[in-house]
Amino acid sequence: MSINFFQEHLSVKEEKHLEEIRHTEMENLRSSIFSKLASRTSNMKLFGTKDPNDIEILIKHIKDIIEEETQNGNIKNLSKKSLRALTQEIILDITSLGKLHEAIQDETVSEVMVNAPDEVWIERKGHLIRTGINFRDNEEVTQLAQKIAIDVGRRLDNTQPITDARLPDGSRVHMVLPPITPKGTTITIRKFKKEKLTISDLINFGTISPKAAVILEALVKARGNIVISGGTGSGKTTTLNVCSNFVPDIERVITIEDSLELQLSCAHVVKMEARDKNAEGTGEISIRDLIKASLRMRPDRVIVGEVRDGSAFDLMQACNTGHDGSMGTTHSNSPELCVARLDNLILQAGFNLPSRAIRQVIATAVDVIVQISRLPDGSRRITHISEVSHFDEASERVVTKNIFEWRMTGVNAEGKLLGDFVHTGYRPSENLINKFELYGYNFDELVSKSDEHYQQLFENGNLLKEVSELEKTI
């Protein structure tokens, strides 16, 4: 073998060794910067900040720490370029979501999911896409999750390894630590939509037809009690936000959520947010606590972001005790299953009531179930607007009747599902008809007009001219 071969081989080995030294120096420096920044910026609220003064102070602190580490002989092999890149990376880590920053900033992305350090997915236009984002290891993912939890006042540790939180921009985040998730810490972020959607947007998206939208608006204005039902990511919260656009400004609305994400357009809104236990295991404020408290705050309507425990019974009670027009969402895949879920939630909460009595409460409390689904092509559709008609004594079950249905008719060349929103011909019960009439709406007249008629009204900004004299004079 030639001398040149040995020199070349030695050069490769030296370069590899030098690269390992640089990597060790970089990781040690990164650790030192984070450690020292914690005390130097403890009085600053940096997560989510866009204030240039805050960023300038942060950069100065990082530069000072790099200078200290250099003087201590801890930085010997790092270039100015790599130090600048590290500074930018740390600023992103501290003020935003670090490696997830770009995905969060992408307006076409609706959800970001970290399944493992090397497995990050996004949802774009209803479709899941695996990204090229990679974390160094699970410790980096865990540090990000814990930073989010601490900055928004939530706990995430071995005693409470699952938590929900709200980011400064309003996005909702759910985090789980191992060993519950064996592949590593998981982070799921549902992005906050900056623009408030309207019923016209839902019509343009094909989520609902113009005629069904008119009926939905009339139901809200006539103070029908509504439960919005659907699977995860189906658009329940979006639909609830849109429905809130129809609540008159003169009404006092109390909203209750685990993490604030509703964007109600009403003028008179009081927002309430549940709270986890503190480090001592005390201080928890549950959704049930908040519903009970809200009833002492003179609400016209109570809106619960998500019903998933015994709070279902409290919401039913609110609906049955003079707070007509109350609303909430829950997870289920059909109007019938929605009723069954409410029944099960109340039973599982330990209320000492027979199932028959619980179902009677549901039948008298809920007027309408709005079912929304995410379809296989990624689109979202309101598939049913169903009346909770009555409690059937013979079968001891709650009867639901579809007022509107979405019926699939085929699939186009691009794989999009085709279908029509159809008025089933069902005329609601006397109770619901009376609610319509009390607020000046003639149900039969509303459903007799065509989608084209209502589409034109939407386009002209003239929807629902048929307002009641009562509404005009309030």
ZANUPA-576435 format. One record per atom (N, C-alpha, C): residue in one letter; x, z, y. Coordinates in steps of 0.2 Angstrom, whole numbers, plus 5000, padded with zeros to 4 digits. Layout:
BEGIN
aXZY
...
end
This chain:
BEGIN
m500450004994
m500050005000
m500450005006
s500249975012
s500649965018
s500650035022
i501150035026
i501150095031
i500550085036
n500350025037
n499750015042
n499150045039
f499050035032
f498450065029
f498450145030
f498950175028
f498950245029
f498850275036
q499150235041
q499050255048
q498250245050
e498050185047
e497250175049
e496850235046
h497050245039
h496650295036
h496650365039
l497250385041
l497350445045
l497050445052
s496950385055
s496650385061
s495850395060
v495550365055
v494850375054
v494750455052
k495150485048
k495050555047
k495150595053
e495650585057
e495650625063
e495050615068
e494850555068
e494250535073
e493650575070
k493550575063
k493050615060
k493050695062
h493650715061
h493850785062
h493650805070
l493850755074
l493750765081
l493050765083
e492650725080
e491950725081
e491650785078
e491850815073
e491550875071
e491750935076
i492350935079
i492450985084
i492050975090
r491950915092
r491450895098
r490750925096
h490550905090
h489850935089
h489851005089
t490351045086
t490351115086
t490351145093
e490751115098
e490851135105
e490151125108
m489851065107
m489151045110
m488651095108
e488651115102
e488051165099
e488251235102
n488851255102
n489051315105
n488851325113
l489051265116
l488851265123
l488151265124
r487751225120
r487051225121
r486751295120
s486951335115
s486751395114
s486951445119
s487551435122
s487751485128
s487351475134
i487151405135
i486751395141
i486051425141
f485751415135
f485051445134
f485151515135
s485651545132
s485651625132
s485751645139
k486151615143
k486351635150
k485751625154
l485451565153
l484851545158
l484351595157
a484251625151
a483651665150
a483651725155
s484251755157
s484251805162
s484251775169
r484551725170
r484651695177
r484051665179
t483551645175
t482951615177
t482351655175
s482451715174
s481851755171
s481251765176
n481451755182
n480951765188
n480651695190
m480751645186
m480551575188
m480051555182
k479551525184
k479051485180
k479251415179
l479651395174
l479951335174
l479551285169
f479251315164
f478851265160
f478351235163
g478351165163
g477851125166
g477951115174
t478551145177
t478651135184
t478851055185
k478651035191
k478950965194
k479150975201
d479251045203
d479551055209
d480251035210
p480450995214
p481150975215
p481651035216
n481351085220
n481851145221
n481951185215
d481451185210
d481551225204
d482051185200
i482051115199
i482451075195
i483151085198
e483251085205
e483951095208
e484251155206
i483851215207
i484151275205
i484351275198
l483951245193
l484051245186
l484751205185
i484851155188
i485451115187
i486051155189
k485951185195
k486551225198
k486751275193
h486251315190
h486351365185
h486751335179
i486551275176
i486851245171
i487551225172
k487651195178
k488351175180
k488851235180
d488551295183
d488951355184
d489151385177
i488651375172
i488851405165
i489351355162
i489251295163
i489751245160
i490451255163
e490451275169
e491151285173
e491451355170
e491051405169
e491251465166
e491551455159
e491151415155
e491351405148
e492051365148
t492151315153
t492751275153
t493351325155
q493251365160
q493751415162
q493951465156
n493451475152
n493551525146
n493851485140
g493951415141
g494351375136
g493851355130
n493251365131
n492751345126
n492551265126
i492751235131
i492551165132
i493251125133
k493451085127
k494051055128
k494050975126
n493450965122
n493450895120
n492750855122
l492450885127
l491750855129
l491850815135
s491650755135
s491750705141
s491150725146
k491350705152
k490850715158
k490150685156
k490150625153
k489550585151
k489150625146
s489450655141
s489150695136
s488850765140
l489150795144
l488950855148
l488350835152
r488350775155
r487750755159
r487150745155
a487250715149
a486750705144
a486450765142
l486850815141
l486650885138
l486250915144
t486450915150
t486150945156
t485450915156
q485350845156
q484650815156
q484250845150
e484550845144
e484150865138
e483950935139
i484350985142
i484151055142
i483551055148
i483651015153
i483151025158
i482451005155
l482450945151
l481850925148
l481550985143
d482051015139
d481851065135
d481551125138
i481751145144
i481551195148
i480851185152
t480851125155
t480351115159
t479751075156
s479851045150
s479351005147
s479451025139
l479250975135
l479250975128
l479850945125
g480450935128
g481050915126
g480950845122
k481150845116
k481050775112
k480350745112
l479850785113
l479150765113
l478950735120
h479450745125
h479250725132
h478950655133
e479350615130
e479150545131
e478450525127
a478350555122
a477750545118
a477150575122
i477250635125
i476750665129
i476650625136
q477150595138
q477050555145
q476650485143
d476750465137
d476450395136
d475650405136
e475350375141
e474650375142
e474150345136
t474550305132
t474150275126
t474150325120
v474550375120
v474550425115
v474050485116
s473650495111
s473150545112
s473250615108
e473750605103
e473950665099
e474650655097
v475050715097
v475650715094
v475750775089
m476050755083
m476050795077
m476750805074
v477050865075
v477650875071
v477550905065
n477650875059
n477550895052
n478150935050
a478750905052
a479350935050
a479950905055
p480550935054
p481050915059
p481150835060
d481050805054
d481150735054
d480550695053
e479950725054
e479350695053
e478850705059
v478850665064
v478450665070
v477950605070
w477350625071
w476850565071
w476450565078
i476150515080
i475750505086
i475150475084
e474550485088
e473950445087
e473850405093
r473850345092
r473750295097
r473150245096
k472650245100
k472050205099
k471750215092
g471650285090
g471350295084
g471750295078
h472350265078
h472850255072
h473450295073
l473650325067
l474250365066
l474850325065
i475350345069
i476050305069
i476550355068
r477050345063
r477650385063
r478150365068
t478450415071
t478950395077
t479650405074
g480150385078
g480850395077
g481150455079
i480650505082
i480850565085
i481150615079
n481750645080
n482050685075
n482250745078
f482150805076
f482450875078
f483050885074
r483550925077
r484150935073
r483950975066
d483551025067
d483351065061
d482751105062
n482451145058
n481851175059
n481951235064
e482551255065
e482651305070
e482451275077
e482651215078
e482451185085
e481751175086
v481351155081
v480651155081
v480351225082
t480551275079
t480351335080
t480451365087
q481051355089
q481151375096
q480751345101
l480551275100
l480051245105
l479451275104
a479151285098
a478551315097
a478451385100
q478951425099
q478951495102
q479051495110
k479451445112
k479451435120
k478751425122
i478451375119
i477751365121
i477251425121
a477351455116
a476851515115
a477051575120
i477651585121
i477851635126
i477651615133
d477751555135
d477651525142
d476851525143
v476451525138
v475751525140
v475451595138
g475851645136
g475551705135
g475251715128
r475551685123
r475251685116
r475851715112
r475651745106
r476051765101
r476151715096
l476851705093
l476951665088
l477551695084
d477451735079
d477951765075
d477751775068
n478151815064
n477951825057
n477351865056
t477151905061
t476551945061
t475951905063
q476051855067
q475551805069
q475851735069
p475851705063
p476151645062
p475751585064
i475151595066
i474651535068
i474451555075
t474451505079
t474151515086
t473951455089
d473451455094
d473251405098
d473451425105
a473551365109
a473751385116
a473551325120
r473651335127
r473551275131
r474151265136
l474351205136
l474951185140
l474751185147
p475251185152
p475051185159
p474651125161
d474751065158
d474351005160
d473651005157
g473451065153
g472851065150
g472751045142
s473351015140
s473350995133
s473251055128
r472951045122
r472851095118
r473451085112
v473751145110
v474251145105
v474151195100
h474251175094
h474151225088
h474851225084
m475051285083
m475751295080
m475651345074
v476051325069
v476051365062
v476751365060
l476951435058
l477651445056
l477651445048
p478251425045
p478351435038
p478351515036
p478151535030
p478151485024
p477351455024
i476951475029
i476251445028
i476351365028
t476751335032
t476951265031
t477651255028
p477651245022
p478351255018
p478851205021
k478651145024
k479151095026
k479451115033
g479151165036
g479451185042
g478851205047
t479051225053
t478651235059
t478251175061
t477551185061
t477151125063
t476951135070
i476851085074
i476651085081
i476151025081
t475551035083
t475050985084
t474750985092
i474850935095
i474650935102
i474150885103
r473550905106
r473050855108
r473050855115
k473150795118
k473350785125
k472750795129
f472850815135
f472350825140
f472250755144
k471550735144
k471450675147
k471350695155
k471750665159
k471750675166
k471150655169
e470950595167
e470350565170
e469750595167
k469150615171
k468550635168
k468150575166
l467950575160
l467550515157
l466850525159
t466450475160
t465750475161
t465350445156
i464750445156
i464350415151
i464450335151
s464550305157
s464650235157
s465350215153
d465850265153
d466450255149
d466250255142
l465850295140
l465650305133
l465250235131
i464850215135
i464450145134
i464950095133
n465450085138
n465950035138
n466450035132
f466550095129
f466950105123
f466550085117
g465850085118
g465450075112
g465250135108
t465450195111
t465250255108
t464550265107
i464150245112
i463450255113
i463150195116
s462450185115
s462150125118
s461850155124
p461650105129
p461350125135
p460650165134
k460250145130
k459650175129
k459750245126
a460150255121
a460350325118
a460650365124
a461050335128
a461350375133
a460850405138
v460350365140
v459750385144
v459450445141
i459250435134
i458950495131
i459350555131
l460050545130
l460450605130
l460550635137
e460550595142
e460550625149
e459850665150
a459350635148
a458650665149
a458650735145
l458950735139
l458950795135
l459250855139
v459850835142
v460250885145
v459850905152
k459650865156
k459250875162
k458650915160
a458350905155
a457750935153
a457851005149
r458551025149
r458751085146
r458651095139
g458751045135
g458751045128
g459351085126
n459351125121
n459851155118
n460251115113
i460851095114
i461251045110
i461851065107
v461851055100
v462551065097
v462850995095
i463450985097
i463850925096
i464250935090
s464150895085
s464450905078
s464850845077
g465450855073
g465950805071
g466550835068
g466950785065
g467550805062
g468050815067
t468650835065
t469250845069
t469450775073
g469550785079
g469750725083
g469250665084
s468550685083
s468050635083
s467850625090
g467950675095
g467750665102
g467250715104
k467150775100
k466650825102
k466750845109
t467350865111
t467450895117
t467350845123
t467550785122
t467450725126
t466650725128
t466250725122
t465550715123
t465250775126
l465550835125
l465250895128
l465450885136
n466050865138
n466150855145
n465750805148
v465550755145
v465150695148
v464450725149
c464250765144
c463550795144
c463550845150
s464050875152
s464050925157
s463950885164
n464150825164
n464050785171
n463250785173
f462850795168
f462150795169
f461850865171
v462150915171
v461950985173
v461850985180
p461251005183
p461151005190
p461651055194
d461851045200
d462351085203
d462051155205
i461351155205
i461051225207
i461151275201
e461251255195
e461251295189
e461951325188
r461951395186
r462551435185
r462751425177
v463351395176
v463551385169
v464151425167
i464151465162
i464651505159
i464951465153
t465651445153
t465951415148
t466451465144
i466451465138
i466751505133
i467151465128
e467851475128
e468351435124
e468851485121
d469151465116
d469751495113
d470351475118
s470451405119
s470951385124
s470551335129
l470651345135
l470251315140
l470451235140
e469951195139
e470051125139
e469451085141
l468851115142
l468251085145
l468451065152
q468151005154
q468250985161
q467550975164
l467151025165
l466451025167
l466450995174
s465950955176
s465850925182
s465350965187
c465051025184
c464551055187
c464851095193
a464451105198
a464751145204
a464851215203
h464451245199
h464351325198
h464551345191
v465251345190
v465551355183
v465951425183
v465851465178
v466351515177
v466651505170
k467251505170
k467651485164
k467851555161
m467851565154
m468051625151
m468451595145
e469051635144
e469451615138
e469651675134
a469551665127
a469751715122
a470451735123
r470651795120
r471351825120
r471451845114
d472151835111
d472351865105
d472551935106
k472751965100
k472952035100
k473652035103
n473852085107
n474552085109
n475052115104
a475652125106
a476152145101
a475952215097
e475552255101
e475352315098
e474752315093
g474552245093
g473952235089
g473252255092
t473252265099
t472652275102
t472552225108
g471952235111
g471852195117
g471452125115
e471252115109
e470952055107
e470252045111
i470151985114
i469451975116
i469251915113
s468751915109
s468451865104
s467951825108
i467751765105
i467251725107
i466551765107
r466451805102
r465851845102
r465851885108
d466351925109
d466451965115
d466251935121
l466451875122
l466351835128
l465651815129
i465351785123
i464651765124
i464151825126
k464351885123
k463951945124
k464051965132
a464651955134
a464751975141
a464451925146
s464451855144
s464151805148
s463451815149
l463051845144
l462351855145
l462151905150
r462651945153
r462651995158
r462851965165
m462951905165
m463251875171
m462751825174
r462151825172
r461551785175
r461651715174
p461851695168
p461951615167
p461251585166
d461251515169
d460751475167
d460851445160
r461451425159
r461651395153
r462351425150
v462451435144
v463051455141
v463351395137
i463951375138
i464251325134
i464851355130
v464851345124
v465351365119
v465851305117
g466451305119
g466851255117
g466851235109
e466951285105
e466851275098
e466651335094
v466051325090
v465751385087
v466051375080
r466451435077
r466751425071
r466751495067
d466351545070
d466251605066
d465651635068
g465551705068
g464951735069
g464651725076
s465051695081
s464851675087
s464251625087
a464151595081
a463651545080
a462951585081
f462951645079
f462351685079
f462151705087
d462751725090
d462651745097
d462451685102
l462651625100
l462451565104
l461751555102
m461551565096
m460851555094
m460351605098
q460651665099
q460251715102
q460251695110
a460751665113
a460751645120
a460251595121
c460151545116
c459751495116
c458951515116
n458851575112
n458251595111
n458051645116
t458451665121
t458251715126
t458351695133
g458051635134
g457951615141
g458551575144
h459051555140
h459551515142
h459551445140
d458951415141
d458851345138
d459451295142
g459651245138
g460151205140
g460851225138
s460851275134
s461551295132
s461751245127
m462451235126
m462751185122
m463351215118
g463551185113
g464151205109
g464351145105
t464951155102
t465151105097
t465351145090
t465351105085
t465551135078
t465751075074
h466151095069
h466451045064
h465951035058
s465750975058
s465350955052
s465250875052
n464950855046
n464950775046
n464350745046
s463750785047
s463150755048
s462650805051
p462050785054
p461650835056
p461450895051
e461250865045
e461050915040
e461650965038
l462250945038
l462850985036
l462951035042
c462751005048
c462851045054
c462451115054
v461851105052
v461351155051
v461651205046
a461851175040
a462151215034
a462751255037
r463151225041
r463751255043
r463551315048
l463051305052
l462851365057
l462551415052
d462251405047
d461951455043
d462451495039
n462951455037
n463551485033
n463951525038
l464151505044
l464551545048
l464151615050
i463551615051
i463151675052
i463151715046
l463051695040
l463051735034
l463751765033
q464251725034
q464951745032
q465151795037
a464851805043
a465051855048
a464751925046
g464351925041
g464151985039
g463452015042
f463151975045
f462451995048
f462052015042
n461652065043
n461252095038
n460552065038
l460551995037
l459951955038
l459851915032
p459251905030
p459151855024
p459251785027
s459451735022
s459551675024
s458951635027
r458351655025
r457751625028
r457751645035
a457851705037
a457851725044
a458351695048
i458951685045
i459451645049
i459251575051
r458951545046
r458751475047
r458151465052
q457751515052
q457151515057
q457451525064
v458051565064
v458351575071
v458651505073
i458951475069
i459251405070
i458751355072
a458251355068
a457651305070
a457351315076
t457351375079
t456951385085
t457451385091
a458151395089
a458651395095
a458851325097
v459051285092
v459351215093
v458851165093
d458851125099
d458351065099
d458651005096
v459250995098
v459550925096
v460250935093
i460450895088
i461150885086
i461350815088
v461950815091
v462250755093
v462850745088
q462850695083
q463350685078
q463850635080
i464450645081
i464950595082
i465450595077
s465650535076
s466150525070
s466750475072
r467350485069
r467850445070
r467850395064
l467750335065
l467650285059
l468350255057
p468350225051
p468950205048
p469350155052
d469050115057
d469450075061
d469750105067
g469650175068
g469950215073
g469450225079
s468850185079
s468350195084
s467950265083
r467650285089
r467250345089
r466550325090
r466050345087
r465350325088
r464950395087
i464450395092
i463850445091
i463450415086
t463450435080
t463050405074
t462350425074
h462250485076
h461550515076
h461350555082
i460750545085
i460450595089
i459850625086
s459850685083
s459350715079
s459050775082
e458350775081
e458050835083
e458050885077
v458150945079
v458051005074
v457251015074
s456950985070
s456150985071
s455851045069
h455951085064
h455551145062
h455851175056
f455651235054
f455851265048
f455251255043
d455451225038
d454951215033
d454851275028
e454251305028
e454051365025
e454151355017
a453951305015
a453951295007
a454651285005
s455051245008
s455751235005
s456251285008
e456051325013
e456451365017
e457051335019
r456951275022
r457551235025
r457351215032
v457951205036
v457851175042
v457751095042
v457251075045
v457150995045
v457450965051
t457850915050
t458050875055
t457850805055
k457650775061
k457450705061
k457850665066
n458050605064
n458450565068
n458050525073
i458250535079
i457950495085
i458250425086
f458950435086
f459350375086
f459850375080
e460050315077
e460550315072
e461050255074
w461650255072
w462050195072
w462150165065
r461950105065
r461950075058
r462450015058
m462850025053
m463349975052
m463049905049
t463349855052
t463149785050
t463649745047
g464249765048
g464849715045
g465449735048
v465949695047
v466649705049
v466949635052
n467249635058
n467449575061
n468149555058
a468449495060
a469049475058
a469649515059
e469549555064
e470149605066
e470049675063
g469549685058
g469449745055
g469049795058
k468749775064
k468249825068
k467549825065
l467349885064
l466649895062
l466149875067
l465649835064
l465149815069
l464449855067
g464049865072
g463449895070
g463049905077
d462449935076
d461949935081
d461650005082
f461550025088
f461250095089
f460450075089
v460150115085
v459450095084
v458950155085
h458450145089
h457950205089
h457550195083
t457450255079
t457150255073
t456450245073
g456150255079
g455350255079
g455150325079
y455550375077
y455350445077
y455150475084
r454550505085
r454350535091
r454450615090
p454850645095
p455050715094
p454450755094
s454550815092
s454050865091
s453750885098
e453150915098
e452750935104
e453250975108
n453651025105
n454051065109
n454551025113
l454850975110
l455350935114
l455050895119
i454450865117
i454150815122
i453950855128
n453750925127
n453550965133
n454150975137
k454750985134
k455350995138
k455450935143
f455350875139
f455450815143
f454950805149
e454350825148
e453850815153
e453850865158
l454150925157
l454250975162
l454650955167
y455150915165
y455650895170
y455550825172
g454950795171
g454750735174
g454950675169
y455150675163
y455350625159
y454750605154
n454650545153
n454150515149
n454550485143
f454550525137
f454950495132
f454750435129
d454150415128
d453850355126
d454050295131
e454050315137
e454250255142
e454950245142
l455350295141
l456050295141
l456350245135
v456050265129
v456250225123
v455950155123
s455450145127
s455150075126
s455550025130
k455950045134
k456349995138
k456949975134
s457249915135
s457749885131
s458449915134
d458949905129
d459649915131
d459849875137
e459649815137
e459849775143
e459649795149
h459049825149
h458749855155
h459149915158
y459349955153
y459750015155
y460449995157
q460749945153
q461449925155
q461449905162
q460949865164
q460949845171
q460849905176
l460449955174
l460450015178
l461150045179
f461450055173
f462150085173
f462650045178
e462649975177
e463049935181
e462949945189
n462249955190
n462049955197
n462150035200
g462350075195
g462350145197
g461750175199
n461150155195
n460550175197
n460150205191
l460550235186
l460250265180
l459750315181
l459250315177
l458650365177
l458350375184
k458050325186
k457650335192
k457050375191
e456850385185
e456250425183
e456350495184
v456550525189
v456650595190
v456050625192
s455950695190
s455350725191
s455250745199
e454650755201
e454550785207
e454750855208
l454750895202
l455050955202
l455750955204
e456150905201
e456850905202
e457050885209
k456550845212
k456650825219
k456650875224
t456150925222
t456050975227
t456351035227
i456751045221
i457151105220
i457751115226
end
